[in-house]
Amino acid sequence: MIDWKRFDELKNEIGEDAIMEIAEIFLEEMSEVVDPIRQGALPKSIPHLLHFLKGAALNVGFSDLANFCTMAEQDPSNLNAATLVSTFDASKSAFLLGLAKTA
């Protein structure tokens, strides 16, 4: 679900002090995109949304979310919004749990 190796690479690139701030910003930005979908509002620019989510997810190590977005990008007309939201929520929970264990 979470590619901790990727997260550790990012942490090594930006430093131990900055990683928590980056993680917080990432979660805020992702929530801003996912929350309207959670409420039933799908933006018209689905391909752009999926591409943004995929890129952000890959950057921080949300591998399951990135994989889901990659598949959905291939045929955005069949996007399952509930699966997108649940994949984000599960990834976020796993991420926060993993961070808490390392703190």
Z-matrix of the N, CA and C atoms (Angstrom, degrees):
N
C 1 1.450
C 2 1.530 1 110.76
N 3 1.340 2 115.94 1 -47.70
C 4 1.459 3 120.97 2 177.50
C 5 1.525 4 107.75 3 -115.15
N 6 1.295 5 115.73 4 130.87
C 7 1.461 6 121.69 5 175.69
C 8 1.527 7 107.11 6 -88.91
N 9 1.324 8 115.74 7 89.15
C 10 1.457 9 120.44 8 -175.87
C 11 1.528 10 111.67 9 -66.59
N 12 1.318 11 116.44 10 -26.77
C 13 1.463 12 119.35 11 176.13
C 14 1.532 13 109.58 12 -61.93
N 15 1.334 14 116.69 13 -44.65
C 16 1.468 15 120.98 14 178.06
C 17 1.521 16 110.37 15 -63.11
N 18 1.328 17 116.39 16 -42.75
C 19 1.462 18 119.94 17 179.33
C 20 1.532 19 110.47 18 -61.59
N 21 1.329 20 116.98 19 -42.32
C 22 1.464 21 120.79 20 178.61
C 23 1.528 22 111.54 21 -64.74
N 24 1.345 23 116.62 22 -36.81
C 25 1.467 24 119.86 23 175.78
C 26 1.529 25 110.41 24 -61.48
N 27 1.330 26 115.84 25 -44.57
C 28 1.463 27 120.41 26 178.41
C 29 1.524 28 110.10 27 -62.33
N 30 1.313 29 116.51 28 -42.71
C 31 1.461 30 120.87 29 179.39
C 32 1.534 31 110.51 30 -61.31
N 33 1.315 32 116.60 31 -40.56
C 34 1.466 33 120.20 32 177.97
C 35 1.523 34 111.75 33 -67.91
N 36 1.339 35 116.79 34 -33.02
C 37 1.464 36 121.12 35 -179.98
C 38 1.524 37 112.35 36 -70.69
N 39 1.331 38 116.77 37 -41.98
C 40 1.470 39 119.50 38 -173.16
C 41 1.522 40 113.54 39 -104.51
N 42 1.317 41 116.95 40 -14.69
C 43 1.455 42 120.64 41 177.62
C 44 1.515 43 112.81 42 102.61
N 45 1.294 44 113.10 43 152.61
C 46 1.467 45 122.47 44 -178.43
C 47 1.526 46 112.20 45 -60.10
N 48 1.326 47 115.99 46 -39.95
C 49 1.467 48 120.06 47 -177.03
C 50 1.525 49 112.72 48 -67.60
N 51 1.327 50 117.20 49 -36.33
C 52 1.460 51 121.07 50 -174.28
C 53 1.523 52 113.65 51 -85.97
N 54 1.330 53 117.75 52 -19.03
C 55 1.463 54 119.60 53 -171.91
C 56 1.531 55 112.69 54 -62.72
N 57 1.307 56 118.41 55 -37.88
C 58 1.466 57 119.73 56 -178.89
C 59 1.527 58 110.73 57 -68.79
N 60 1.317 59 116.52 58 -37.00
C 61 1.466 60 119.80 59 176.83
C 62 1.527 61 110.38 60 -65.22
N 63 1.319 62 116.28 61 -43.08
C 64 1.468 63 120.99 62 178.31
C 65 1.526 64 109.96 63 -62.59
N 66 1.331 65 117.14 64 -43.23
C 67 1.467 66 121.16 65 179.46
C 68 1.527 67 110.63 66 -61.37
N 69 1.306 68 116.74 67 -41.99
C 70 1.468 69 120.91 68 179.34
C 71 1.525 70 111.32 69 -64.27
N 72 1.325 71 116.39 70 -45.41
C 73 1.467 72 120.85 71 178.78
C 74 1.530 73 110.10 72 -62.62
N 75 1.321 74 116.11 73 -43.89
C 76 1.465 75 121.08 74 178.44
C 77 1.523 76 110.78 75 -56.84
N 78 1.317 77 117.31 76 -49.03
C 79 1.461 78 120.24 77 -178.17
C 80 1.530 79 111.69 78 -64.72
N 81 1.314 80 116.72 79 -37.41
C 82 1.470 81 120.12 80 177.27
C 83 1.529 82 111.04 81 -63.93
N 84 1.329 83 116.37 82 -47.21
C 85 1.470 84 120.10 83 -178.58
C 86 1.524 85 111.29 84 -65.35
N 87 1.313 86 116.59 85 -40.94
C 88 1.464 87 119.89 86 179.22
C 89 1.526 88 110.35 87 -65.65
N 90 1.320 89 116.86 88 -40.67
C 91 1.464 90 120.39 89 178.60
C 92 1.518 91 111.46 90 -63.38
N 93 1.345 92 116.95 91 -37.35
C 94 1.464 93 120.40 92 177.91
C 95 1.520 94 111.90 93 -61.71
N 96 1.330 95 117.06 94 -30.25
C 97 1.457 96 121.70 95 178.85
C 98 1.526 97 110.68 96 -83.08
N 99 1.322 98 116.49 97 -42.21
C 100 1.470 99 121.10 98 -173.53
C 101 1.530 100 112.19 99 -79.41
N 102 1.324 101 118.51 100 -34.57
C 103 1.468 102 120.31 101 -174.90
C 104 1.529 103 113.85 102 -58.93
N 105 1.340 104 120.52 103 -42.82
C 106 1.472 105 118.20 104 175.99
C 107 1.537 106 112.20 105 -62.19
N 108 1.311 107 116.57 106 -34.63
C 109 1.470 108 120.14 107 177.06
C 110 1.521 109 109.23 108 -66.38
N 111 1.322 110 116.22 109 -39.64
C 112 1.466 111 121.88 110 177.11
C 113 1.537 112 110.21 111 -57.76
N 114 1.341 113 115.62 112 -34.38
C 115 1.467 114 121.17 113 -179.60
C 116 1.529 115 112.98 114 -84.93
N 117 1.337 116 116.36 115 -0.24
C 118 1.461 117 120.15 116 176.30
C 119 1.514 118 115.06 117 99.52
N 120 1.313 119 117.75 118 5.98
C 121 1.462 120 120.60 119 -178.88
C 122 1.526 121 109.92 120 -100.22
N 123 1.317 122 116.10 121 109.88
C 124 1.458 123 120.56 122 174.97
C 125 1.518 124 108.65 123 -97.37
N 126 1.327 125 116.48 124 122.57
C 127 1.469 126 118.03 125 179.04
C 128 1.519 127 110.93 126 -67.84
N 129 1.320 128 115.39 127 158.36
C 130 1.468 129 119.83 128 -179.84
C 131 1.518 130 111.79 129 -69.42
N 132 1.316 131 117.10 130 -26.33
C 133 1.465 132 120.73 131 -177.44
C 134 1.537 133 111.07 132 -93.93
N 135 1.325 134 115.23 133 57.87
C 136 1.466 135 120.61 134 -179.01
C 137 1.531 136 111.96 135 -55.79
N 138 1.333 137 120.37 136 -47.23
C 139 1.469 138 118.58 137 -179.86
C 140 1.536 139 112.62 138 -57.92
N 141 1.334 140 116.76 139 -40.63
C 142 1.465 141 120.42 140 178.45
C 143 1.525 142 110.16 141 -64.49
N 144 1.309 143 117.52 142 -44.12
C 145 1.459 144 122.97 143 179.10
C 146 1.528 145 110.55 144 -59.48
N 147 1.316 146 116.56 145 -48.13
C 148 1.463 147 120.66 146 -179.20
C 149 1.527 148 111.09 147 -63.49
N 150 1.313 149 116.21 148 -39.64
C 151 1.461 150 120.22 149 179.47
C 152 1.537 151 110.52 150 -65.17
N 153 1.317 152 116.61 151 -42.99
C 154 1.464 153 121.37 152 177.42
C 155 1.528 154 110.75 153 -61.26
N 156 1.328 155 116.34 154 -48.99
C 157 1.466 156 120.32 155 -179.40
C 158 1.521 157 111.19 156 -61.19
N 159 1.321 158 116.75 157 -42.79
C 160 1.462 159 120.75 158 -179.93
C 161 1.531 160 110.63 159 -61.00
N 162 1.322 161 116.39 160 -48.03
C 163 1.457 162 120.18 161 -179.10
C 164 1.521 163 112.75 162 -61.83
N 165 1.309 164 116.19 163 -44.47
C 166 1.463 165 120.30 164 179.10
C 167 1.525 166 110.67 165 -65.25
N 168 1.315 167 116.08 166 -42.33
C 169 1.465 168 120.31 167 -179.69
C 170 1.530 169 111.25 168 -63.53
N 171 1.315 170 116.92 169 -42.68
C 172 1.467 171 120.45 170 178.39
C 173 1.520 172 111.56 171 -63.97
N 174 1.305 173 116.94 172 -37.06
C 175 1.457 174 121.22 173 -177.60
C 176 1.528 175 112.33 174 -62.77
N 177 1.323 176 116.76 175 -38.39
C 178 1.457 177 120.54 176 -175.78
C 179 1.529 178 112.81 177 -99.02
N 180 1.321 179 117.29 178 -16.46
C 181 1.461 180 119.47 179 176.76
C 182 1.519 181 115.22 180 108.50
N 183 1.323 182 118.23 181 16.33
C 184 1.468 183 121.17 182 176.77
C 185 1.531 184 107.79 183 -81.32
N 186 1.307 185 116.86 184 77.47
C 187 1.466 186 121.47 185 -170.73
C 188 1.529 187 113.19 186 -65.95
N 189 1.319 188 118.96 187 -41.32
C 190 1.466 189 120.17 188 179.61
C 191 1.527 190 111.59 189 -63.81
N 192 1.314 191 116.31 190 -42.06
C 193 1.462 192 120.21 191 178.92
C 194 1.527 193 110.29 192 -65.50
N 195 1.319 194 116.69 193 -41.75
C 196 1.469 195 120.37 194 178.24
C 197 1.526 196 110.81 195 -62.12
N 198 1.330 197 116.91 196 -42.49
C 199 1.470 198 120.80 197 178.68
C 200 1.524 199 111.09 198 -63.79
N 201 1.326 200 117.08 199 -42.31
C 202 1.462 201 120.57 200 178.63
C 203 1.532 202 109.83 201 -61.13
N 204 1.327 203 116.89 202 -45.55
C 205 1.467 204 120.88 203 -178.92
C 206 1.521 205 111.44 204 -65.30
N 207 1.322 206 117.00 205 -37.03
C 208 1.463 207 120.68 206 177.51
C 209 1.521 208 110.31 207 -60.77
N 210 1.326 209 116.57 208 -46.96
C 211 1.469 210 120.23 209 179.64
C 212 1.528 211 110.80 210 -65.79
N 213 1.322 212 116.90 211 -41.29
C 214 1.459 213 120.61 212 -178.79
C 215 1.530 214 111.51 213 -68.70
N 216 1.326 215 116.97 214 -30.96
C 217 1.467 216 120.62 215 177.54
C 218 1.530 217 111.24 216 -62.08
N 219 1.316 218 116.53 217 -30.80
C 220 1.459 219 120.79 218 -178.65
C 221 1.518 220 111.74 219 -67.73
N 222 1.343 221 116.58 220 -30.10
C 223 1.463 222 120.65 221 177.23
C 224 1.525 223 108.97 222 -148.96
N 225 1.333 224 117.22 223 77.54
C 226 1.463 225 120.80 224 -176.23
C 227 1.532 226 114.26 225 -62.10
N 228 1.315 227 117.49 226 -19.74
C 229 1.469 228 119.10 227 -179.66
C 230 1.532 229 111.33 228 -67.74
N 231 1.318 230 117.19 229 -20.16
C 232 1.468 231 121.06 230 178.81
C 233 1.525 232 112.60 231 -102.80
N 234 1.322 233 117.14 232 20.94
C 235 1.456 234 120.90 233 -179.83
C 236 1.525 235 110.62 234 -60.02
N 237 1.316 236 116.33 235 127.03
C 238 1.451 237 122.17 236 174.65
C 239 1.524 238 106.78 237 -97.59
N 240 1.326 239 115.82 238 100.91
C 241 1.466 240 121.24 239 -174.89
C 242 1.520 241 112.08 240 -61.64
N 243 1.327 242 117.53 241 -38.10
C 244 1.466 243 120.67 242 -179.77
C 245 1.522 244 110.81 243 -63.75
N 246 1.323 245 116.97 244 -38.04
C 247 1.464 246 120.39 245 178.55
C 248 1.518 247 110.53 246 -69.71
N 249 1.315 248 117.20 247 -38.74
C 250 1.455 249 120.71 248 176.47
C 251 1.526 250 110.10 249 -58.72
N 252 1.316 251 116.58 250 -48.99
C 253 1.466 252 121.49 251 -178.63
C 254 1.521 253 110.47 252 -64.20
N 255 1.319 254 118.22 253 -45.08
C 256 1.468 255 120.09 254 -177.82
C 257 1.530 256 111.43 255 -67.94
N 258 1.332 257 117.03 256 -33.90
C 259 1.464 258 120.20 257 177.08
C 260 1.523 259 109.93 258 -67.12
N 261 1.324 260 116.92 259 -42.22
C 262 1.468 261 120.18 260 176.29
C 263 1.525 262 110.32 261 -62.40
N 264 1.323 263 117.57 262 -47.49
C 265 1.464 264 120.97 263 -177.84
C 266 1.525 265 111.62 264 -61.32
N 267 1.329 266 116.99 265 -43.77
C 268 1.472 267 120.48 266 179.72
C 269 1.530 268 110.54 267 -65.95
N 270 1.322 269 116.13 268 -40.32
C 271 1.472 270 120.15 269 178.69
C 272 1.524 271 110.44 270 -64.80
N 273 1.311 272 116.20 271 -43.97
C 274 1.469 273 120.58 272 179.98
C 275 1.528 274 110.34 273 -61.90
N 276 1.323 275 117.24 274 -43.57
C 277 1.464 276 121.01 275 179.32
C 278 1.522 277 111.51 276 -62.73
N 279 1.330 278 116.09 277 -45.22
C 280 1.469 279 120.28 278 179.17
C 281 1.522 280 110.80 279 -63.62
N 282 1.319 281 116.54 280 -39.01
C 283 1.453 282 122.28 281 179.68
C 284 1.526 283 110.51 282 -64.15
N 285 1.325 284 116.71 283 -49.97
C 286 1.465 285 120.40 284 -179.26
C 287 1.521 286 111.44 285 -63.75
N 288 1.309 287 117.00 286 -39.25
C 289 1.464 288 121.35 287 177.02
C 290 1.529 289 110.27 288 -62.52
N 291 1.322 290 116.49 289 -45.24
C 292 1.456 291 120.62 290 178.84
C 293 1.514 292 112.41 291 -63.35
N 294 1.328 293 116.74 292 -39.82
C 295 1.465 294 120.37 293 177.58
C 296 1.520 295 110.57 294 -64.73
N 297 1.321 296 116.53 295 -40.49
C 298 1.471 297 120.30 296 -179.18
C 299 1.537 298 110.89 297 -64.35
N 300 1.305 299 116.52 298 -34.37
C 301 1.471 300 120.53 299 179.91
C 302 1.516 301 112.07 300 -70.89
N 303 1.328 302 116.43 301 -27.80
C 304 1.463 303 119.78 302 -178.26
C 305 1.518 304 112.52 303 -92.23
N 306 1.330 305 116.68 304 -10.48
C 307 1.470 306 120.12 305 -177.30
C 308 1.510 307 111.78 306 -78.68
